[in-house]
Amino acid sequence: MAHERKLHRKKIKKRKRRRRIVFGCLLLFLVLAASGLGYASFLMHKMKTAMNEAYEEIGTKQDAGDHLDPKKDSFTVLFIGIDDSKTRNFQSDTRSDALILAAFNAETKSVKMVSIPRDSYVYIPCEDDYDKITHAHAYGGTKCTIESVEHLFDISIDYYVKMNFYAFIDVVDALGGIEMEVPYDIREKDAEDHRNAIVLKKGYQHLNGEEALALARTRKKDNDIERGKRQQQILQAILKKASHAGSIPKYDDVIEAIGSNMKTNFTFGDIKALIYYVSSGNSIQTESLVLKGTDDNEGVYYYRLDEQSVEQVSDALRAQLQASAAPISPGEQDDDQ
């Protein structure tokens, strides 16, 4: 068993670093937007079909029947971006390239989110060993990834949304592309691993899905921190484009792109209930928590999480799930509207 695990890890380590995906919030945005449109019935029907196809239980409390009501109950969602593709034949042992844990408080109408660096050195319950958190999905799929995040923060995860990078590409293309500032000249692989297939020049420009993905994944001239900032900027650009009246006729294509590349234990009823978060006329308060750590390049690269930072983020997430407003942990987050 130990020998097989070592061989499996070597196989994982040989794979090239892939792209992280900006997703999740777009799904919610489309449902909310659809509720106020003239052809809302058509869009909601299409969303219902997509959600039914994407629904997959993995053993959370939600799946066991301990059902939450997003209108009145606080809850957590783990967004998982995975690196499967056609060239990899959609294999079961893919890694997670993006992990975002969000805690929603129904009373305060606020959300606290934390991105977990893919190379974070954590305990993987399904392996009973420590490794990069990106490998949890390769070892045990969605369930093992959820258990690893639950162990890291000592918190229960109620829902998950898992997508591959095709969702990102198709959504951007369905919207007709986005406008972005490219920080430096970029040469990256495309979605099918063709080297230097995507070439971008520094400057503000219009990007299609493949080009936006290249911008989201690159870190050759900086690091994961800067890449994370770019991903947030890309998400903002997508939401901005989706909010324009001219994008309304494209929503059905966007929903189709998301639904065909997603798995979740959200029901269609749960998604509709999330309209509550923007229906009262008050702005959603969104707070980004930051996990501090240090680089460890001895042999294999790991991101060693600072224990105090993990504890602070964990406390902030648990406080967020309480009935009253959660306190802000000084120095651990940035406001993000």
BELNOR-V723413 format. One record per backbone hydrogen bond with DSSP energy under -1.0 kcal/mol. NH is the residue of the N-H (numbers start at 1). CO is the residue of the C=O. If there is no record, write none. Layout:
BEGIN
<<NH CO> <NH CO>>
END
This chain:
BEGIN
<<5 1> <6 2> <7 3> <8 4> <9 5> <10 6> <11 7> <12 8> <13 9> <14 10> <15 12> <25 23> <28 24> <29 25> <30 26> <31 27> <32 28> <33 29> <34 30> <35 31> <36 33> <37 34> <40 37> <43 39> <44 40> <45 41> <46 42> <47 43> <48 44> <49 45> <50 46> <51 47> <52 48> <53 49> <54 50> <55 51> <56 264> <64 60> <65 62> <66 61> <67 65> <72 69> <73 69> <75 104> <77 102> <78 159> <79 100> <80 161> <81 98> <82 163> <83 95> <89 86> <90 85> <96 134> <97 81> <98 81> <100 79> <101 114> <102 77> <103 112> <104 75> <105 110> <109 105> <110 105> <111 285> <112 103> <113 287> <114 101> <116 99> <120 117> <121 303> <122 131> <124 129> <127 124> <128 124> <129 124> <131 122> <133 120> <134 118> <135 132> <136 133> <139 135> <140 136> <141 137> <144 140> <145 141> <146 142> <147 143> <148 144> <149 145> <150 146> <151 147> <152 148> <153 149> <154 150> <155 150> <159 76> <161 78> <162 263> <163 80> <164 261> <167 164> <169 165> <170 166> <171 167> <172 168> <173 169> <174 170> <175 171> <176 173> <177 172> <178 207> <180 205> <182 203> <186 200> <188 198> <190 194> <193 190> <197 194> <198 188> <200 186> <203 182> <205 180> <207 178> <212 208> <213 209> <214 210> <215 211> <216 212> <217 213> <218 214> <227 223> <228 224> <229 225> <230 226> <231 227> <232 228> <233 229> <234 230> <235 231> <236 232> <237 233> <238 234> <239 235> <240 236> <241 237> <242 238> <243 239> <244 241> <247 244> <248 245> <250 247> <251 248> <254 250> <255 251> <256 252> <257 253> <258 254> <259 255> <260 256> <261 258> <263 162> <264 54> <265 160> <271 267> <272 268> <273 269> <275 272> <276 273> <277 274> <278 275> <279 275> <285 109> <287 111> <288 334> <289 113> <290 332> <294 304> <296 302> <299 297> <300 298> <302 296> <303 119> <304 294> <306 292> <310 306> <311 307> <312 308> <313 309> <314 310> <315 311> <316 312> <317 313> <318 314> <319 315> <320 316> <321 317> <322 319> <332 329> <334 288> <336 286>>
END
